[in-house]
Amino acid sequence: MEVSVKFFKRFTPLAPACLAVLFMISPAAADEKEAELFVRSLAEQAIMVLRDDKKPLETREARLRALLSAGFAMDTIGRYVVGAHWEKMSAEQQSEYQTLFSEWTLRSYSTRLGGYKDQEFEVLNAVDSGKKDIFVRTRINQPNGGKPVNCAWRIRKVNDQYKIVDIDVEGISMLITQKREFESLLNRQGVNGLIEMLKMRNSKFPAMAG
């Protein structure tokens, strides 16, 4: 899952939208509408946090971390991006890695998004992938007529709750890009090297707030 600096520079925040009606439609269509509703709701909550100018930036970022933690399938994502190396980790390594990866991912997002608040978020449609995921396609409209950013949110039910497992921004999959980065590092430095890299990246953030 790519949460690199390059990705975040291209990534823009969420904004509010309206709710969808879910009655008298097929189960498949209902799933798509529910996935749309999940993304809309997350966007609405995020933009409320981002626009709360009465709160300091650190507080807004902490609230975003909590919101994103609830919305992302961090365990699923964390396992995917290390691939077969997951089975080679000890239980202790797995636990430490997941903790470090989740902290880095969530703090990276919240830090990058914390200063944004003026974009407009538009849900275009939802498409069933034919397997177990639904892609919710959205457009983020920039202020002052800037070029819109197209995003596709890959949504999956995890323990009967909708979660985000990937975001595709203008054709760039966060999940696949992150997997490639981690695979390269794992092949060179192994599991311990990855853990040390995540510790180093997390140490560059300010002390945890909230």
C-alpha positions as CSV (number, residue, x, y, z in Angstrom):
1,M,0.0,0.0,0.0
2,E,1.8,3.1,-1.2
3,V,1.8,5.8,1.3
4,S,4.9,7.4,0.0
5,V,5.6,11.1,-0.1
6,K,5.1,11.1,-3.8
7,F,1.7,9.5,-3.4
8,F,0.6,11.9,-0.7
9,K,1.6,14.9,-2.8
10,R,-1.0,13.7,-5.3
11,F,-3.6,12.8,-2.7
12,T,-6.3,15.2,-1.7
13,P,-8.8,15.1,1.1
14,L,-12.4,14.0,1.4
15,A,-15.5,16.2,1.5
16,P,-19.2,15.9,2.2
17,A,-22.0,14.4,0.1
18,C,-25.6,13.2,0.5
19,L,-27.0,9.8,1.6
20,A,-28.3,7.1,-0.7
21,V,-31.7,5.3,-0.4
22,L,-31.3,1.5,-0.1
23,F,-34.9,0.1,-0.5
24,M,-36.4,-2.1,-3.1
25,I,-33.2,-2.9,-5.1
26,S,-31.3,-6.1,-5.7
27,P,-28.8,-7.5,-3.2
28,A,-25.9,-6.7,-5.5
29,A,-27.1,-3.2,-6.1
30,A,-27.8,-2.8,-2.3
31,D,-24.1,-3.7,-1.7
32,E,-23.0,-1.1,-4.1
33,K,-25.2,1.6,-2.6
34,E,-24.1,0.6,0.9
35,A,-20.4,0.9,-0.2
36,E,-21.2,4.4,-1.7
37,L,-22.9,5.3,1.6
38,F,-19.8,4.2,3.5
39,V,-17.5,6.4,1.4
40,R,-19.8,9.3,1.6
41,S,-20.1,9.0,5.4
42,L,-16.3,8.8,5.8
43,A,-15.9,11.8,3.5
44,E,-18.5,13.9,5.5
45,Q,-16.8,13.1,8.8
46,A,-13.4,13.9,7.5
47,I,-14.3,17.2,6.0
48,M,-16.0,18.2,9.3
49,V,-12.7,17.6,11.0
50,L,-10.7,19.3,8.4
51,R,-12.8,22.5,8.4
52,D,-12.9,22.8,12.2
53,D,-10.6,25.8,12.3
54,K,-11.2,26.3,16.1
55,K,-9.1,23.2,16.7
56,P,-5.3,23.2,16.3
57,L,-3.8,21.3,13.5
58,E,-2.4,18.6,15.8
59,T,-5.9,17.9,17.2
60,R,-7.4,17.7,13.7
61,E,-4.7,15.3,12.7
62,A,-5.3,13.1,15.7
63,R,-9.0,13.0,14.9
64,L,-8.3,12.1,11.3
65,R,-6.1,9.2,12.5
66,A,-8.9,7.8,14.6
67,L,-11.3,8.2,11.7
68,L,-9.0,6.5,9.2
69,S,-8.2,3.8,11.6
70,A,-11.9,2.9,11.8
71,G,-12.2,3.1,8.0
72,F,-9.2,1.2,6.7
73,A,-8.7,-2.6,6.9
74,M,-5.2,-2.1,8.3
75,D,-4.5,-5.8,9.2
76,T,-5.6,-6.9,5.7
77,I,-3.5,-4.2,4.1
78,G,-0.5,-4.8,6.3
79,R,-0.4,-8.5,5.5
80,Y,-0.9,-8.0,1.7
81,V,2.0,-5.6,1.2
82,V,4.6,-8.0,2.7
83,G,3.3,-10.9,0.7
84,A,4.9,-14.3,1.4
85,H,7.2,-12.7,3.9
86,W,4.3,-12.7,6.4
87,E,4.6,-16.4,6.9
88,K,8.3,-16.1,7.5
89,M,7.8,-13.7,10.4
90,S,7.6,-14.8,14.0
91,A,4.5,-14.0,16.0
92,E,6.4,-11.2,17.7
93,Q,7.6,-9.8,14.4
94,Q,4.1,-9.9,12.9
95,S,2.7,-8.0,15.9
96,E,5.5,-5.4,15.9
97,Y,5.3,-4.9,12.1
98,Q,1.5,-4.4,12.1
99,T,1.7,-1.9,14.9
100,L,4.5,0.1,13.2
101,F,2.9,-0.2,9.8
102,S,-0.5,1.0,11.0
103,E,1.1,3.9,12.9
104,W,3.1,5.0,9.9
105,T,0.2,4.7,7.5
106,L,-2.4,6.5,9.6
107,R,0.0,9.3,10.7
108,S,1.2,9.8,7.1
109,Y,-2.4,10.2,5.9
110,S,-3.5,12.5,8.8
111,T,-0.4,14.7,8.4
112,R,-0.9,15.1,4.7
113,L,-4.6,15.7,4.9
114,G,-4.6,17.9,8.0
115,G,-3.8,21.1,6.1
116,Y,-6.5,20.6,3.5
117,K,-10.2,21.7,3.7
118,D,-11.4,23.4,0.5
119,Q,-11.7,20.5,-2.0
120,E,-15.1,19.2,-3.0
121,F,-15.8,15.5,-3.0
122,E,-18.1,13.9,-5.5
123,V,-19.2,10.2,-5.6
124,L,-19.7,9.1,-9.3
125,N,-20.7,5.5,-9.0
126,A,-20.0,2.1,-7.5
127,V,-19.0,-1.0,-9.4
128,D,-19.0,-4.6,-8.2
129,S,-15.7,-6.2,-9.0
130,G,-17.3,-9.6,-9.4
131,K,-15.4,-11.1,-6.5
132,K,-15.6,-9.7,-2.9
133,D,-14.7,-6.0,-3.5
134,I,-16.7,-3.0,-4.7
135,F,-15.0,0.0,-6.3
136,V,-16.5,3.4,-5.4
137,R,-15.4,5.9,-8.0
138,T,-15.1,9.5,-6.9
139,R,-13.8,12.9,-8.1
140,I,-12.1,15.4,-6.0
141,N,-12.7,18.9,-7.4
142,Q,-10.0,21.5,-6.7
143,P,-10.7,25.0,-5.6
144,N,-10.2,27.8,-8.1
145,G,-10.8,25.5,-11.1
146,G,-7.8,23.3,-10.7
147,K,-7.7,19.9,-12.4
148,P,-10.0,17.3,-10.7
149,V,-8.5,14.2,-9.2
150,N,-10.1,10.9,-9.9
151,C,-10.0,8.3,-7.1
152,A,-11.4,4.7,-6.9
153,W,-11.9,3.3,-3.4
154,R,-11.7,-0.4,-3.1
155,I,-14.2,-1.5,-0.5
156,R,-14.5,-4.9,1.2
157,K,-16.6,-6.3,4.0
158,V,-14.4,-7.3,6.9
159,N,-16.3,-8.9,9.8
160,D,-19.5,-7.6,8.4
161,Q,-18.2,-4.0,8.2
162,Y,-17.2,-2.1,5.1
163,K,-13.5,-1.2,5.1
164,I,-11.1,0.5,2.6
165,V,-8.4,-1.9,1.3
166,D,-7.0,0.3,-1.5
167,I,-7.2,3.7,-3.1
168,D,-6.4,4.1,-6.8
169,V,-5.5,7.8,-7.6
170,E,-5.3,8.6,-11.3
171,G,-4.4,5.0,-12.1
172,I,-1.9,4.6,-9.2
173,S,-2.8,1.8,-6.7
174,M,-1.7,2.7,-3.2
175,L,-1.7,-1.0,-2.3
176,I,0.3,-2.3,-5.2
177,T,2.9,0.5,-5.1
178,Q,3.5,-0.1,-1.4
179,K,3.8,-3.8,-1.9
180,R,6.5,-3.2,-4.5
181,E,8.4,-0.9,-2.2
182,F,8.3,-3.3,0.7
183,E,9.2,-6.4,-1.4
184,S,12.3,-4.6,-2.7
185,L,13.4,-3.7,0.9
186,L,12.5,-7.2,2.2
187,N,14.6,-8.9,-0.5
188,R,17.6,-6.7,0.4
189,Q,17.3,-6.4,4.2
190,G,14.8,-8.9,5.4
191,V,12.0,-8.5,8.0
192,N,14.3,-6.8,10.5
193,G,15.3,-4.3,7.9
194,L,11.6,-3.5,7.2
195,I,10.8,-3.1,10.9
196,E,13.8,-0.8,11.4
197,M,12.8,1.3,8.4
198,L,9.3,1.8,9.8
199,K,10.7,2.7,13.2
200,M,12.9,5.3,11.6
201,R,10.0,6.8,9.6
202,N,7.7,6.9,12.6
203,S,10.4,8.6,14.7
204,K,10.3,11.6,12.2
205,F,6.8,12.4,13.2
206,P,6.1,14.7,16.2
207,A,5.2,13.1,19.5
208,M,1.8,11.4,19.2
209,A,-1.0,13.9,19.9
210,G,-4.5,12.6,20.9
